[in-house]
Amino acid sequence: MPIINRIGDLAPDMAAWRQHLHSIPELAFDCPKTSAFIQERLAEIGVDEVHGGIAQTGIVAIINGQGEGPTIGLRADFDALPIEEETGVAYASTHPGKMHACGHDGHTAMLLGAAKYLAETRNFSGRVALIFQPAEEDGGGGEVMVQEGIMDRFGIGEVYAIHNAPGKDFGKFHTRGGPIMAAADTFHIHVTGKGGHAARPHDCVDPVVATCAIVNAFQTIVSRNHKPLDQLVISTTQIHTGTTDNVIPESAYINGTVRTFSKDVQAMVVRRMEEVVAGTAAAYGCEAKLAFEFGYPPTVNDTDKAGFAARVAAEVAGEAGVEQDVEPVMGAEDFSYMLEARPGAYLMLGQGDGAGVHHPKYNFNDEIAPIGASFFARLVETAQPVR
């Protein structure tokens, strides 16, 4: 696999950086140790500018190339998840209840490796903006960085990111033009009835049966209210009610997620949920309130930029090492906000067999870091050649 030789030499450094970050996982925007470590490495690498404190702990670093030209953005996320680690590795989390279970430690190491190579060689024109982002898992750090003006402040014209993909062939890139990941919204429903003795249900208004009916009715939205070819997921993930076997509770709580690609489908779901909740609760003599929270929008690749990224990936992984029309997935990513602000592309990079992301036994495969870093570097050199 034709990774860049110099980046291949940096593989031990990238593994060491990644494993250190793995041992100090931090959540959401509160990532001071992670941010400090990245800034220390950037200073050692010799980038031209380091701007911290963006979205609290986020960073944008600039590397100047040879001569005038545009600025290309490369993004890595660096926050962890509230999961108790079960990998058993020597560099496991030293922060109880937190772990890098999605590979953001690896994404950061890959971007640092690419940064070191680009700072050494500067075989490109214009500038590179290295975007190190907190709060991908919770809080929308990508949105906050965009809102704080990084695209205009640093003149970023296009932007790219990679996510590791456990279970996919080692070293194979996957991308597509158009939607690649879904919007992720959340619903909360509070159902209120009248509690009492379970032996006297006729004296009560039972919120449990109303809750069950609401949850079942939601699936008719999927099966009867939208086109079968339009992707839609409605998953109820929490139901909380009651405390014992002989008491009908006063209330119940329902929570879940909605995944869509189309704003029209999303609007239809909100409307039908409101109708189902109100109508079903009334049918059972209860009251119910729906709160619908709009989350990350769909991640939509620019078609031309995705094609360009796939061609660059093929230079690193070979033609057989790139799938250019991968099926969209119903997961979500806050890189979507950056792609709303600027054209660009999001790619997956297979890391072979192993536990999936968000699993307590997941671990990033350090062997793919030189592949991802080589892609980032070639992307810059190809997009902005020295003139």
C-alpha positions as CSV (number, residue, x, y, z in Angstrom):
1,M,0.0,0.0,0.0
2,P,1.8,3.2,-1.2
3,I,1.7,5.3,1.9
4,I,4.2,8.2,1.9
5,N,7.6,6.9,3.1
6,R,8.1,9.8,5.6
7,I,4.7,9.3,7.1
8,G,5.4,5.5,7.3
9,D,8.5,6.5,9.4
10,L,6.2,8.5,11.7
11,A,4.0,5.4,12.5
12,P,5.6,4.9,15.9
13,D,5.1,8.6,16.8
14,M,1.5,8.5,15.7
15,A,0.9,5.3,17.8
16,A,2.5,6.9,20.8
17,W,0.5,10.0,20.5
18,R,-2.7,8.1,20.0
19,Q,-2.1,5.8,22.9
20,H,-1.4,8.7,25.2
21,L,-4.6,10.4,24.2
22,H,-6.4,7.1,24.7
23,S,-5.3,7.1,28.3
24,I,-6.7,10.5,29.1
25,P,-10.2,10.6,27.6
26,E,-12.2,13.7,28.1
27,L,-15.9,14.5,27.3
28,A,-17.7,17.0,25.2
29,F,-16.1,20.5,25.3
30,D,-14.3,19.9,28.6
31,C,-11.0,18.5,27.1
32,P,-8.2,20.6,28.6
33,K,-5.6,17.8,28.8
34,T,-6.3,16.7,25.3
35,S,-6.1,20.2,23.9
36,A,-2.9,21.0,25.7
37,F,-1.3,17.8,24.4
38,I,-2.3,18.6,20.8
39,Q,-0.9,22.1,21.1
40,E,2.4,20.8,22.6
41,R,2.8,18.5,19.6
42,L,1.9,21.2,17.1
43,A,4.6,23.5,18.7
44,E,7.1,20.6,18.3
45,I,6.1,20.0,14.7
46,G,6.6,23.6,13.8
47,V,3.3,24.8,12.4
48,D,3.1,28.5,11.7
49,E,0.1,29.4,13.9
50,V,-1.8,27.8,16.7
51,H,-5.1,29.2,17.7
52,G,-6.7,27.6,20.8
53,G,-9.7,28.3,22.9
54,I,-12.2,27.9,19.9
55,A,-15.3,26.1,21.1
56,Q,-13.7,26.2,24.5
57,T,-10.9,23.6,23.9
58,G,-10.8,23.4,20.1
59,I,-7.8,24.3,18.0
60,V,-7.1,25.6,14.5
61,A,-3.4,25.4,13.4
62,I,-2.1,26.9,10.2
63,I,0.7,25.6,8.0
64,N,1.8,27.9,5.2
65,G,2.8,26.4,1.8
66,Q,4.9,27.9,-1.0
67,G,3.3,31.0,-2.4
68,E,-0.2,32.3,-2.6
69,G,-3.2,30.1,-2.8
70,P,-6.4,28.9,-1.1
71,T,-6.7,27.4,2.4
72,I,-7.9,23.8,2.7
73,G,-9.3,22.5,6.0
74,L,-8.6,19.1,7.5
75,R,-10.6,18.1,10.6
76,A,-10.1,15.6,13.4
77,D,-12.4,15.3,16.4
78,F,-10.9,14.5,19.8
79,D,-13.6,13.9,22.5
80,A,-14.4,10.6,24.1
81,L,-17.5,8.8,25.4
82,P,-18.9,8.2,28.9
83,I,-18.2,4.4,28.8
84,E,-16.2,2.2,31.2
85,E,-13.3,0.7,29.2
86,E,-13.0,-3.1,28.9
87,T,-10.1,-3.4,26.4
88,G,-7.4,-4.4,28.9
89,V,-4.7,-2.6,27.0
90,A,-1.7,-1.2,28.8
91,Y,-2.6,2.3,27.8
92,A,-6.3,2.0,28.9
93,S,-8.2,5.0,30.2
94,T,-7.0,6.5,33.5
95,H,-10.3,8.4,33.8
96,P,-13.0,6.2,35.2
97,G,-16.2,6.1,33.3
98,K,-14.6,7.6,30.2
99,M,-13.0,6.0,27.2
100,H,-12.0,6.6,23.6
101,A,-14.6,4.2,22.2
102,C,-15.0,5.9,18.7
103,G,-11.4,6.3,17.6
104,H,-11.2,10.1,17.9
105,D,-7.8,9.6,19.5
106,G,-6.8,7.9,16.2
107,H,-8.3,10.7,14.1
108,T,-6.2,13.2,16.0
109,A,-3.0,11.1,15.7
110,M,-3.5,10.8,11.9
111,L,-3.9,14.6,11.5
112,L,-0.9,15.3,13.7
113,G,1.1,12.9,11.5
114,A,0.0,14.6,8.3
115,A,0.8,18.0,10.0
116,K,4.4,16.9,10.7
117,Y,4.9,15.8,7.1
118,L,3.3,18.9,5.7
119,A,5.3,21.2,8.0
120,E,8.5,19.5,6.9
121,T,7.9,19.4,3.2
122,R,5.6,22.3,2.4
123,N,5.1,20.9,-1.1
124,F,1.9,22.8,-1.6
125,S,0.7,26.3,-2.3
126,G,-1.6,28.4,-0.1
127,R,-2.3,27.2,3.5
128,V,-3.6,24.2,5.4
129,A,-5.9,24.7,8.4
130,L,-5.8,21.8,10.8
131,I,-9.1,21.7,12.7
132,F,-9.0,19.8,16.0
133,Q,-12.6,19.7,17.3
134,P,-14.1,18.8,20.7
135,A,-17.7,17.7,21.4
136,E,-18.5,15.6,18.4
137,E,-20.3,13.0,20.5
138,D,-22.3,15.4,22.6
139,G,-22.7,19.1,22.1
140,G,-22.1,19.8,18.5
141,G,-18.5,21.1,18.6
142,G,-18.5,21.3,14.8
143,E,-21.4,23.7,14.9
144,V,-19.9,25.8,17.6
145,M,-16.6,26.1,15.7
146,V,-18.5,27.2,12.6
147,Q,-20.6,29.7,14.6
148,E,-17.4,31.1,16.1
149,G,-16.3,31.9,12.6
150,I,-13.4,29.6,11.8
151,M,-14.3,29.3,8.1
152,D,-14.2,33.1,7.5
153,R,-11.5,33.8,10.1
154,F,-9.0,31.4,8.5
155,G,-10.3,31.7,4.9
156,I,-11.1,28.0,4.6
157,G,-12.5,27.2,1.2
158,E,-13.1,23.4,1.4
159,V,-12.9,20.9,4.3
160,Y,-12.4,17.2,4.7
161,A,-12.5,14.5,7.5
162,I,-11.9,10.8,8.0
163,H,-13.6,8.4,10.4
164,N,-12.3,4.9,11.1
165,A,-14.6,2.0,10.3
166,P,-14.3,-1.2,12.3
167,G,-15.6,-4.3,10.5
168,K,-14.7,-2.8,7.1
169,D,-11.7,-4.1,5.1
170,F,-8.4,-2.8,6.4
171,G,-7.1,0.3,4.7
172,K,-10.1,0.6,2.3
173,F,-11.8,4.0,1.9
174,H,-15.5,4.5,1.6
175,T,-17.3,7.6,0.5
176,R,-20.0,9.0,-1.8
177,G,-21.3,12.2,-3.2
178,G,-24.4,13.5,-1.5
179,P,-25.8,12.3,1.8
180,I,-23.6,9.9,3.6
181,M,-24.9,10.1,7.2
182,A,-28.3,11.0,8.6
183,A,-29.9,13.7,10.7
184,A,-30.2,12.7,14.3
185,D,-33.2,14.1,16.3
186,T,-34.5,13.2,19.7
187,F,-38.0,13.0,21.1
188,H,-39.2,13.2,24.7
189,I,-42.8,12.4,25.7
190,H,-44.4,12.7,29.1
191,V,-47.7,10.8,29.5
192,T,-49.9,11.6,32.5
193,G,-52.9,9.6,33.8
194,K,-54.3,8.9,37.3
195,G,-52.5,6.4,39.5
196,G,-54.0,4.0,42.0
197,H,-54.2,0.4,43.1
198,A,-53.5,-2.1,40.4
199,A,-56.4,-4.2,41.6
200,R,-58.8,-1.4,40.8
201,P,-57.8,-0.2,37.3
202,H,-61.4,1.2,36.8
203,D,-60.6,3.8,39.4
204,C,-57.4,4.9,37.5
205,V,-56.4,6.3,34.2
206,D,-53.5,4.0,33.2
207,P,-50.6,5.8,31.5
208,V,-48.8,2.5,30.8
209,V,-51.2,1.2,28.2
210,A,-51.3,4.6,26.6
211,T,-47.5,4.6,26.5
212,C,-47.4,1.2,24.9
213,A,-50.0,2.3,22.3
214,I,-48.0,5.4,21.4
215,V,-44.8,3.4,21.0
216,N,-46.5,0.9,18.7
217,A,-48.2,3.6,16.7
218,F,-44.9,5.3,15.9
219,Q,-43.9,2.4,13.8
220,T,-46.9,3.0,11.5
221,I,-45.3,6.3,10.7
222,V,-42.4,4.3,9.2
223,S,-44.5,1.7,7.5
224,R,-47.5,3.8,6.4
225,N,-46.7,7.5,6.2
226,H,-43.6,7.7,4.2
227,K,-42.3,6.3,0.9
228,P,-40.4,3.0,1.4
229,L,-37.4,4.3,-0.6
230,D,-37.0,7.3,1.7
231,Q,-34.7,6.3,4.6
232,L,-36.3,6.7,8.0
233,V,-35.7,5.3,11.4
234,I,-37.8,5.9,14.5
235,S,-36.4,4.0,17.6
236,T,-37.9,4.2,21.0
237,T,-35.0,3.6,23.4
238,Q,-36.4,4.4,26.8
239,I,-39.6,3.9,28.7
240,H,-39.7,4.7,32.4
241,T,-42.8,4.2,34.5
242,G,-43.9,2.6,37.8
243,T,-42.2,1.4,40.9
244,T,-43.8,-1.8,41.9
245,D,-46.2,-4.6,40.8
246,N,-49.4,-3.5,42.5
247,V,-49.5,0.2,41.7
248,I,-50.7,1.8,38.5
249,P,-48.4,4.8,38.1
250,E,-49.4,8.4,37.6
251,S,-47.1,9.0,34.7
252,A,-44.7,7.5,32.1
253,Y,-41.8,8.8,30.1
254,I,-40.9,7.9,26.5
255,N,-37.6,8.8,24.8
256,G,-36.0,7.9,21.4
257,T,-34.3,9.0,18.2
258,V,-35.4,9.8,14.7
259,R,-33.0,9.5,11.7
260,T,-33.8,11.1,8.4
261,F,-32.1,12.5,5.3
262,S,-34.9,14.6,3.9
263,K,-36.3,17.8,5.5
264,D,-39.7,16.8,4.1
265,V,-39.6,13.4,5.8
266,Q,-38.4,15.0,9.0
267,A,-41.3,17.5,9.0
268,M,-43.7,14.7,8.3
269,V,-42.4,12.7,11.3
270,V,-42.8,15.7,13.6
271,R,-46.4,16.3,12.4
272,R,-47.4,12.7,12.7
273,M,-45.8,12.2,16.1
274,E,-47.7,15.2,17.4
275,E,-51.0,13.7,16.0
276,V,-50.2,10.2,17.3
277,V,-49.3,11.4,20.8
278,A,-52.3,13.7,21.2
279,G,-54.8,11.3,19.7
280,T,-53.6,8.2,21.4
281,A,-53.4,9.8,24.8
282,A,-56.9,11.2,24.4
283,A,-58.2,7.7,23.4
284,Y,-56.9,6.3,26.7
285,G,-58.1,9.3,28.7
286,C,-54.5,10.5,29.4
287,E,-52.7,13.7,28.7
288,A,-49.3,13.7,26.9
289,K,-46.8,16.3,25.8
290,L,-44.2,15.8,23.0
291,A,-40.9,17.7,23.0
292,F,-39.0,17.2,19.7
293,E,-35.3,18.2,19.7
294,F,-33.6,18.8,16.3
295,G,-30.1,17.5,16.4
296,Y,-27.3,17.2,13.9
297,P,-28.3,17.7,10.3
298,P,-27.5,15.2,7.6
299,T,-23.8,14.9,6.6
300,V,-23.9,15.8,2.9
301,N,-20.7,15.5,0.8
302,D,-20.2,17.8,-2.2
303,T,-20.3,15.6,-5.2
304,D,-17.3,17.0,-6.9
305,K,-15.2,17.1,-3.7
306,A,-16.2,13.5,-2.8
307,G,-15.1,12.4,-6.3
308,F,-11.8,14.3,-5.9
309,A,-11.2,12.8,-2.5
310,A,-11.9,9.3,-3.8
311,R,-9.3,9.8,-6.6
312,V,-6.7,10.9,-4.0
313,A,-7.6,7.9,-1.8
314,A,-7.0,5.6,-4.8
315,E,-3.5,7.0,-5.0
316,V,-2.9,5.8,-1.5
317,A,-5.0,2.6,-1.3
318,G,-5.2,1.7,-5.0
319,E,-8.4,1.6,-7.1
320,A,-9.6,-1.5,-5.4
321,G,-9.1,0.2,-2.0
322,V,-11.8,2.8,-2.6
323,E,-15.6,2.4,-2.6
324,Q,-16.9,5.6,-4.2
325,D,-20.7,4.9,-3.8
326,V,-21.1,3.5,-0.4
327,E,-24.6,3.3,1.0
328,P,-25.6,6.1,3.4
329,V,-25.7,5.1,7.1
330,M,-28.3,6.2,9.7
331,G,-25.6,7.3,12.1
332,A,-24.9,11.0,12.5
333,E,-21.9,13.3,12.6
334,D,-21.5,17.0,13.5
335,F,-19.0,17.4,10.6
336,S,-22.3,18.0,8.9
337,Y,-22.2,21.6,10.1
338,M,-18.8,22.2,8.4
339,L,-20.1,20.7,5.2
340,E,-23.0,23.1,5.3
341,A,-20.6,25.9,5.6
342,R,-18.1,24.8,3.0
343,P,-17.9,22.2,0.2
344,G,-15.9,19.1,1.1
345,A,-16.1,15.4,1.8
346,Y,-16.3,12.9,4.7
347,L,-14.7,9.5,4.3
348,M,-14.6,6.2,6.2
349,L,-11.4,4.2,6.5
350,G,-11.7,0.5,7.3
351,Q,-9.6,-0.8,10.2
352,G,-10.4,-4.5,9.9
353,D,-12.1,-6.8,12.4
354,G,-12.7,-5.8,16.0
355,A,-15.3,-4.4,18.3
356,G,-17.5,-1.7,16.9
357,V,-17.5,1.9,17.8
358,H,-19.2,2.9,21.1
359,H,-18.4,-0.6,22.5
360,P,-16.4,-0.9,25.8
361,K,-13.9,-3.3,24.0
362,Y,-13.4,-1.0,21.0
363,N,-9.8,0.1,20.2
364,F,-8.5,2.1,17.3
365,N,-6.1,0.2,15.0
366,D,-2.8,2.1,14.9
367,E,-1.8,0.4,11.7
368,I,-4.3,2.5,9.7
369,A,-2.9,5.8,10.9
370,P,-0.2,6.1,8.2
371,I,-2.8,5.4,5.6
372,G,-5.1,8.2,6.8
373,A,-2.2,10.6,7.3
374,S,-1.0,9.9,3.8
375,F,-4.4,10.6,2.4
376,F,-4.6,13.9,4.2
377,A,-1.1,14.9,2.9
378,R,-1.8,13.8,-0.7
379,L,-5.1,15.6,-0.6
380,V,-3.4,18.9,0.2
381,E,-0.6,18.4,-2.3
382,T,-3.0,17.5,-5.1
383,A,-5.6,20.2,-4.3
384,Q,-3.0,22.9,-4.0
385,P,0.1,22.1,-6.0
386,V,3.1,24.4,-6.0
387,R,3.0,26.5,-9.1
